[in-house]
Amino acid sequence: MKKNFILFKAYLLAGAFTFSGGMAMLPVIEKELCEKRSLIDKNILYEYTTLSQTFPGVIALTNACFVGKKVNGASGMLFAGIGAILPAYVLMSIATILYRVIPQNGPMLNALVAIRATSASFLFAAAYTIARYNFKSKGSIILAISCFIITIFNIIEAPFLILVSGLIGIIIAHVRKVKR
Protein backbone atom coordinates (compact mmCIF):
# COMPACT_ATOMS: atom_id res chain seq x y z
CA MET A 1 0.00 0.00 0.00
CA LYS A 2 2.94 2.33 0.66
CA LYS A 3 4.03 2.07 -2.98
CA ASN A 4 0.52 3.03 -4.09
CA PHE A 5 0.60 6.23 -2.05
CA ILE A 6 4.08 7.06 -3.34
CA LEU A 7 2.83 6.61 -6.92
CA PHE A 8 -0.30 8.66 -6.20
CA LYS A 9 1.68 11.47 -4.58
CA ALA A 10 4.35 11.54 -7.31
CA TYR A 11 1.82 11.83 -10.15
CA LEU A 12 -0.43 14.18 -8.18
CA LEU A 13 2.41 16.62 -7.47
CA ALA A 14 3.81 16.33 -11.00
CA GLY A 15 0.37 17.03 -12.44
CA ALA A 16 -0.35 19.89 -10.06
CA PHE A 17 2.91 21.76 -10.60
CA THR A 18 3.82 20.88 -14.18
CA PHE A 19 1.97 22.63 -16.97
CA SER A 20 2.09 21.45 -20.63
CA GLY A 21 0.96 17.89 -20.12
CA GLY A 22 2.47 14.46 -19.70
CA MET A 23 5.84 14.96 -21.35
CA ALA A 24 6.61 17.94 -19.15
CA MET A 25 6.02 15.74 -16.09
CA LEU A 26 8.85 13.37 -17.00
CA PRO A 27 11.72 15.11 -15.14
CA VAL A 28 9.60 15.36 -11.97
CA ILE A 29 8.49 11.71 -12.17
CA GLU A 30 12.04 10.58 -12.92
CA LYS A 31 13.43 12.40 -9.90
CA GLU A 32 10.74 11.12 -7.52
CA LEU A 33 10.32 7.51 -8.65
CA CYS A 34 13.77 6.68 -10.08
CA GLU A 35 16.27 8.76 -8.16
CA LYS A 36 14.62 9.42 -4.80
CA ARG A 37 12.52 6.26 -4.27
CA SER A 38 14.22 3.74 -6.64
CA LEU A 39 10.84 2.24 -7.53
CA ILE A 40 11.53 1.93 -11.25
CA ASP A 41 14.60 1.94 -13.47
CA LYS A 42 15.10 5.07 -15.61
CA ASN A 43 15.33 3.03 -18.81
CA ILE A 44 11.99 1.36 -18.10
CA LEU A 45 10.43 4.75 -17.31
CA TYR A 46 11.70 6.13 -20.64
CA GLU A 47 10.45 3.04 -22.46
CA TYR A 48 6.99 3.49 -20.97
CA THR A 49 7.06 7.20 -21.78
CA THR A 50 7.92 6.43 -25.40
CA LEU A 51 5.12 3.85 -25.57
CA SER A 52 2.70 6.31 -23.96
CA GLN A 53 3.21 8.72 -26.83
CA THR A 54 2.12 6.13 -29.37
CA PHE A 55 -1.13 5.17 -27.63
CA PRO A 56 -4.30 7.22 -28.01
CA GLY A 57 -5.33 9.29 -25.03
CA VAL A 58 -3.63 11.41 -22.43
CA ILE A 59 0.13 10.76 -22.21
CA ALA A 60 0.28 11.46 -18.46
CA LEU A 61 -2.47 8.94 -17.72
CA THR A 62 -1.09 6.27 -20.04
CA ASN A 63 2.38 6.69 -18.55
CA ALA A 64 1.01 6.58 -15.00
CA CYS A 65 -0.83 3.35 -15.79
CA PHE A 66 2.25 1.69 -17.30
CA VAL A 67 4.50 2.75 -14.43
CA GLY A 68 1.94 2.01 -11.72
CA LYS A 69 1.34 -1.50 -13.11
CA LYS A 70 5.08 -2.19 -13.24
CA VAL A 71 5.70 -0.90 -9.71
CA ASN A 72 2.71 -2.42 -7.87
CA GLY A 73 0.34 -4.24 -10.21
CA ALA A 74 -3.27 -3.25 -10.82
CA SER A 75 -3.57 -1.25 -7.59
CA GLY A 76 -0.43 0.72 -8.49
CA MET A 77 -1.91 1.43 -11.89
CA LEU A 78 -5.12 2.71 -10.31
CA PHE A 79 -3.41 4.95 -7.74
CA ALA A 80 -0.93 6.39 -10.25
CA GLY A 81 -3.71 6.97 -12.79
CA ILE A 82 -5.91 8.81 -10.30
CA GLY A 83 -2.93 10.87 -9.17
CA ALA A 84 -2.21 11.81 -12.79
CA ILE A 85 -5.73 12.98 -13.67
CA LEU A 86 -6.87 14.52 -10.40
CA PRO A 87 -4.90 17.80 -10.69
CA ALA A 88 -6.14 18.46 -14.23
CA TYR A 89 -9.72 17.69 -13.21
CA VAL A 90 -9.62 20.00 -10.19
CA LEU A 91 -7.78 22.82 -11.98
CA MET A 92 -10.06 22.69 -15.03
CA SER A 93 -13.15 22.67 -12.79
CA ILE A 94 -11.90 25.76 -10.97
CA ALA A 95 -10.84 27.45 -14.21
CA THR A 96 -14.23 26.97 -15.85
CA ILE A 97 -15.97 28.42 -12.81
CA LEU A 98 -13.64 31.41 -12.51
CA TYR A 99 -13.19 32.14 -16.23
CA ARG A 100 -16.07 34.59 -16.43
CA VAL A 101 -15.22 36.26 -13.13
CA ILE A 102 -11.50 36.95 -13.68
CA PRO A 103 -10.61 39.86 -15.99
CA GLN A 104 -9.14 38.75 -19.31
CA ASN A 105 -6.54 41.53 -19.41
CA GLY A 106 -3.94 43.11 -17.18
CA PRO A 107 -2.20 40.98 -14.54
CA MET A 108 -4.15 37.80 -15.34
CA LEU A 109 -3.23 37.95 -19.03
CA ASN A 110 0.42 38.58 -18.11
CA ALA A 111 0.37 35.59 -15.75
CA LEU A 112 -0.97 33.33 -18.51
CA VAL A 113 1.73 34.54 -20.92
CA ALA A 114 4.40 33.72 -18.33
CA ILE A 115 2.90 30.28 -17.68
CA ARG A 116 2.92 29.51 -21.43
CA ALA A 117 6.60 30.46 -21.64
CA THR A 118 7.40 28.25 -18.66
CA SER A 119 5.43 25.41 -20.23
CA ALA A 120 7.69 25.53 -23.29
CA SER A 121 10.74 25.08 -21.07
CA PHE A 122 9.16 21.97 -19.49
CA LEU A 123 8.54 20.53 -22.95
CA PHE A 124 12.15 21.19 -24.02
CA ALA A 125 13.42 19.49 -20.85
CA ALA A 126 11.22 16.46 -21.54
CA ALA A 127 12.33 16.32 -25.18
CA TYR A 128 15.97 16.40 -24.09
CA THR A 129 15.39 13.60 -21.58
CA ILE A 130 13.63 11.40 -24.14
CA ALA A 131 16.28 12.16 -26.78
CA ARG A 132 19.06 11.02 -24.42
CA TYR A 133 17.30 7.70 -24.05
CA ASN A 134 16.27 7.16 -27.68
CA PHE A 135 19.29 8.40 -29.65
CA LYS A 136 21.45 5.28 -29.54
CA SER A 137 22.59 5.25 -33.17
CA LYS A 138 23.01 7.48 -36.19
CA GLY A 139 19.94 5.82 -37.69
CA SER A 140 17.73 6.77 -34.76
CA ILE A 141 18.96 10.37 -34.93
CA ILE A 142 18.29 10.55 -38.68
CA LEU A 143 14.84 9.01 -38.22
CA ALA A 144 14.00 11.46 -35.41
CA ILE A 145 15.10 14.49 -37.43
CA SER A 146 13.17 13.23 -40.46
CA CYS A 147 10.02 12.68 -38.40
CA PHE A 148 10.40 16.12 -36.82
CA ILE A 149 10.58 17.78 -40.26
CA ILE A 150 7.68 15.71 -41.59
CA THR A 151 5.59 16.66 -38.55
CA ILE A 152 6.45 20.38 -38.69
CA PHE A 153 5.46 20.62 -42.36
CA ASN A 154 2.41 18.33 -41.99
CA ILE A 155 3.63 16.05 -44.77
CA ILE A 156 2.19 12.90 -43.16
CA GLU A 157 -0.34 12.56 -40.35
CA ALA A 158 1.12 11.47 -36.98
CA PRO A 159 -0.57 8.03 -36.72
CA PHE A 160 0.67 7.04 -40.17
CA LEU A 161 4.12 8.40 -39.35
CA ILE A 162 4.24 6.22 -36.23
CA LEU A 163 3.32 3.14 -38.29
CA VAL A 164 5.93 3.94 -40.95
CA SER A 165 8.58 4.49 -38.27
CA GLY A 166 7.70 1.16 -36.69
CA LEU A 167 8.03 -0.57 -40.06
CA ILE A 168 11.40 1.10 -40.62
CA GLY A 169 12.53 -0.18 -37.21
CA ILE A 170 11.42 -3.72 -38.08
CA ILE A 171 13.23 -3.58 -41.43
CA ILE A 172 16.44 -2.26 -39.84
CA ALA A 173 16.35 -5.00 -37.19
CA HIS A 174 15.80 -7.64 -39.89
CA VAL A 175 18.69 -6.33 -42.00
CA ARG A 176 21.00 -6.36 -38.95
CA LYS A 177 19.94 -9.92 -38.14
CA VAL A 178 20.62 -11.09 -41.71
CA LYS A 179 24.09 -9.46 -41.69
CA ARG A 180 25.07 -11.47 -38.59
Buried (B, 14 or more C-beta within 10 A) or exposed (E): EEBBEBBBBBBBBBBBEBBBBBBBBBBBBBEBBBEEBEBBEBEBBBBBBEEBBBEEEBBBBBBBBBBBBBBBEEBBBBBBBBBBBBBBEEEEEEEEEEEEEEEEEEEEEEEEEEEEEEBEEBBEBBBEBBEEBBEEEEEBEEBBEBBEEBEEEEEBEEEEBBEBBEEBEEEBEEEEEEEE
